[in-house]
Amino acid sequence: MANKVSNLSDLMQRVTVSCLLDPLCAVRGDPTDANGKYDEEEYDEHFSEDADKKKGEGESTNKEESNGGVRVLVQSNREPKMEGLASEMEVMLNEVFDAVSVMKRAYVGLQEAHCPWDPEKMRVADAAVVAELKRLGVLRARYRRSILINGGSSGCERRGGGRSSWGIGLREAVAPYEAVVDELKREVKAREADVENLKEKLKSVTNSRGNAKKGRSFSKKKLSHNLNQVISAPTPELFEATMSQVREASESFTSFLLSLMRSAHWDISAAILSIQSAANTCGATTSGSHHAKYAIVSYITRKIFQGFDHESFYMDGSLFSLLNPEQYRQECFTQYCDMKAMDPVELLGILPTCPFGQFCSKKYLSIVYAKMEETLFGNLDQQNQVIHGNHPRSQFYREFLGLAKYVWLLHLLAFSLNPSPNQFEASRGAEFHPGYMESVVKFSEGKVPAGHVVGFPVSPGFKLGNGSVVKTRVYLVSRP
């Protein structure tokens, strides 16, 4: 029994090393080396010496003596003592097994708290594991004290260093965990630096957009409309405000695309002529390179608004808006409210093939054709990802998703309103009509001089159910 208890004590020593208890005096001749490994030869030698010593003691007491002819058998008093020690060890073993069972259940609970992540449950389970480890440490200390008292050991030093060997083993056990903690701390600091950097970028972008908005000639009604407030129903004002965001996003994406074209040494004038030719606007000419972006905006807007009058941009043949129009309007507005505060990158990271994801894939491949992407980036990596139903994490694609999101929101609002807005667009060579058109070319005194006609449309216009009009933006040129 003593041998088994000693083995279990050494096992508990290795299991509970992480509880960081103060080291207690070890049993003299503890059969483990300085590294905490079990030494079977030393163990046999130690207990052989103890057996010889006990045998000698027994011979001195369990012998027959003669006293006046009467033979008296002197009984040893060590047997009851050993029986008491065995009983005590049995009780202690039961407590050890109970503690190990409870610790096992607590550790299982700690693992379950990681998935799904539950901080409170994790804290409780962690406290339970630590408590049982401490309980095992207390039992180990009780065992050692019992051996010292009953085993007659006079020393409390472990061969090979005593306390120092325990400290070395403890440091070796804790060192990997300390290294992991240090690595996590460094990672946290790096993440915090990234967060601060992103906050600074967001602040600068917000300020630049705020300054840009101040210079725009939107009506007071549009400026006072807050898209972040709680909206209970779709309104024409909300549609107008969302349309202004579509225009801002289209110009931002166009500026990014133009910068890539210049970096790739494109002939911008030739590219604009090609775009105008595809749009059947060959008679229009730009009056300076600083207006080149409007030709690109016209190309992008025409592509991304194609199919706007259909409930799914003609991605499928659904006609639910005609079968149950009221329910469809409510569903569209619910989707608008759910999506307006979402980051499109995060949304597509979770649901890459949702209807919005399909819309983004279709429009990106329509706007950025293969030859364009190859000349801009030198490869077709983004095209291939989009074709296979994925969404790249590049800055260029992020800019595109910003535009796609606002067009998608505008489309949801259009099908939420009753009646739905009517889309219109100016044709090349049409007379300028200030009630339905807005010139992107700024003239002196804010008035369009006579003899100017539409060179090409820049963005579509909408006539709303309340009679208000979202003007179509046009690029004006002199009458040929």
Long-range contacts (C-beta under 8 A, 24 or more apart in sequence): 1-86, 1-89, 1-90, 2-47, 2-85, 2-86, 2-89, 3-47, 5-89, 5-92, 5-93, 5-143, 6-31, 6-43, 6-147, 7-38, 8-93, 8-96, 9-140, 9-143, 9-144, 10-38, 12-96, 12-136, 12-139, 12-140, 13-140, 15-100, 15-133, 15-136, 16-133, 16-136, 16-137, 16-140, 17-169, 17-170, 17-173, 18-133, 18-173, 18-174, 18-177, 19-130, 19-133, 19-134, 19-136, 19-137, 20-170, 20-174, 21-134, 21-137, 21-141, 23-163, 23-166, 23-167, 23-170, 24-140, 24-141, 24-144, 24-145, 25-144, 25-148, 25-156, 25-157, 25-162, 26-144, 26-156, 26-157, 26-158, 26-162, 26-166, 27-144, 27-147, 27-148, 27-151, 27-153, 27-156, 27-158, 28-153, 28-154, 28-155, 28-156, 28-157, 29-153, 29-159, 30-158, 30-159, 32-158, 33-160, 34-160, 34-161, 34-165, 34-168, 34-169, 35-165, 35-168, 35-169, 35-172, 36-165, 36-169, 42-159, 50-151, 54-78, 81-150, 82-150, 84-150, 85-146, 85-150, 88-146, 89-143, 89-146, 92-139, 92-142, 92-143, 92-146, 95-139, 96-136, 96-139, 99-132, 99-135, 99-136, 99-139, 100-132, 100-136, 102-128, 102-132, 103-128, 103-129, 103-132, 103-133, 103-136, 106-131, 106-132, 209-248, 212-248, 218-244, 227-340, 228-341, 231-337, 233-333, 234-329, 234-333, 234-336, 234-413, 234-416, 234-417, 236-417, 236-421, 236-464, 236-465, 236-466, 236-468, 238-413, 239-410, 239-413, 239-414, 239-417, 239-421, 239-462, 239-464, 239-470, 240-464, 240-468, 240-470, 242-406, 242-409, 242-410, 242-413, 243-410, 243-462, 243-470, 245-406, 246-403, 246-406, 246-407, 246-410, 246-459, 247-459, 247-473, 249-402, 249-403, 249-405, 249-406, 250-297, 250-300, 250-301, 250-304, 250-403, 250-459, 251-293, 251-297, 252-399, 252-402, 252-403, 253-300, 253-399, 253-400, 253-402, 253-403, 254-293, 254-296, 254-297, 254-300, 255-293, 256-395, 256-396, 256-399, 257-296, 257-300, 257-396, 258-292, 258-293, 258-296, 260-376, 260-396, 261-376, 264-375, 264-376, 266-375, 268-292, 272-296, 275-299, 276-456, 279-456, 280-428, 281-428, 281-455, 281-456, 283-428, 283-429, 283-455, 283-480, 284-428, 284-455, 284-456, 284-475, 284-477, 285-455, 285-477, 286-475, 287-441, 287-477, 291-440, 291-441, 291-475, 294-440, 294-458, 294-475, 295-456, 295-475, 297-458, 297-459, 298-456, 298-457, 298-458, 298-459, 298-475, 299-367, 300-367, 300-403, 301-458, 301-459, 301-460, 302-457, 303-363, 303-366, 303-367, 304-363, 304-366, 304-367, 304-403, 304-404, 304-407, 305-407, 305-423, 305-459, 305-460, 306-366, 308-407, 308-411, 308-414, 308-423, 308-460, 309-423, 311-415, 312-355, 313-359, 313-362, 313-411, 315-355, 315-358, 315-359, 315-362, 321-415, 325-418, 328-415, 329-415, 329-416, 329-417, 329-418, 330-416, 332-412, 332-413, 332-415, 332-416, 333-412, 333-413, 333-416, 335-412, 336-409, 336-412, 336-413, 336-416, 339-405, 339-408, 339-409, 339-412, 340-409, 344-401, 344-402, 344-404, 344-405, 345-391, 345-393, 345-398, 345-401, 348-391, 348-401, 349-391, 352-389, 352-390, 352-391, 353-389, 356-404, 356-405, 356-408, 357-389, 357-391, 359-404, 359-408, 360-391, 360-400, 360-401, 360-404, 361-386, 361-387, 361-389, 361-391, 363-404, 364-397, 364-400, 364-404, 367-400, 368-400, 414-462, 417-464, 417-465, 418-465, 419-465, 420-465, 421-462, 421-463, 421-464, 421-465, 421-470, 422-462, 422-463, 423-460, 423-461, 423-462, 424-460, 424-461, 424-462, 424-463, 424-472, 425-457, 425-460, 425-461, 425-472, 426-454, 426-457, 426-461, 426-472, 426-474, 427-454, 427-457, 428-454, 428-455, 428-456, 428-457, 429-453, 429-454, 430-454, 432-474, 432-476, 435-469, 435-471, 436-461, 436-469, 436-471, 436-472, 437-461, 437-471, 437-472, 437-473, 437-474, 438-471, 438-472, 438-473, 438-474, 439-473, 439-474, 439-475, 439-476, 440-473, 440-474, 440-475, 441-475, 441-476, 448-476, 451-478, 451-479, 452-476, 452-477, 452-478, 452-479, 453-477, 453-478, 453-479
